[in-house]
Amino acid sequence: MLRQVSHLGVTRQQLYNVINGKSSVTPEMAIRLEKGIGGNADHLLRMQAAYDLAQLRMRDKPIEVKRFARKAA
């Protein structure tokens, strides 16, 4: 049975996964952390987005996209 971290309203496993980088900080988790321990949910989400973007840029296989061409008016 999963025990809840009563102050945050999430399971211990969910909190463990976020702390250890196994799960991303979701908007809901960011608000829970803001209310439970302080800090700023916006800042947590910006850090998560920056981390996600950095991880994607370091991938071996680049993302292939064809650029849209502007049509002459």
RALIN-V838709 format. One record per residue. N is the residue number from 1. RES is the residue in three letters. OMEGA is omega in degrees with one decimal (* if undefined). Layout:
BEGIN
n,res,omega
N,RES,OMEGA
N,RES,OMEGA
END
This chain:
BEGIN
n,res,omega
1,MET,179.7
2,LEU,178.2
3,ARG,178.9
4,GLN,168.7
5,VAL,-166.4
6,SER,-177.1
7,HIS,-177.9
8,LEU,-179.0
9,GLY,176.3
10,VAL,178.5
11,THR,176.7
12,ARG,-179.4
13,GLN,178.2
14,GLN,179.5
15,LEU,177.9
16,TYR,-178.7
17,ASN,178.7
18,VAL,-177.9
19,ILE,-176.2
20,ASN,174.2
21,GLY,178.1
22,LYS,177.0
23,SER,176.7
24,SER,172.5
25,VAL,178.1
26,THR,176.0
27,PRO,179.5
28,GLU,179.8
29,MET,178.8
30,ALA,178.7
31,ILE,178.0
32,ARG,179.4
33,LEU,178.2
34,GLU,-178.8
35,LYS,-175.0
36,GLY,-176.0
37,ILE,-178.2
38,GLY,-176.4
39,GLY,-174.4
40,ASN,-178.5
41,ALA,179.1
42,ASP,179.8
43,HIS,178.6
44,LEU,-179.4
45,LEU,175.9
46,ARG,177.5
47,MET,179.1
48,GLN,179.4
49,ALA,178.4
50,ALA,178.4
51,TYR,-179.8
52,ASP,179.8
53,LEU,178.8
54,ALA,178.8
55,GLN,179.8
56,LEU,179.8
57,ARG,-179.3
58,MET,180.0
59,ARG,179.5
60,ASP,-176.3
61,LYS,179.2
62,PRO,176.9
63,ILE,-178.5
64,GLU,179.4
65,VAL,173.7
66,LYS,-178.4
67,ARG,175.6
68,PHE,177.4
69,ALA,177.5
70,ARG,175.6
71,LYS,177.8
72,ALA,-179.0
73,ALA,*
END
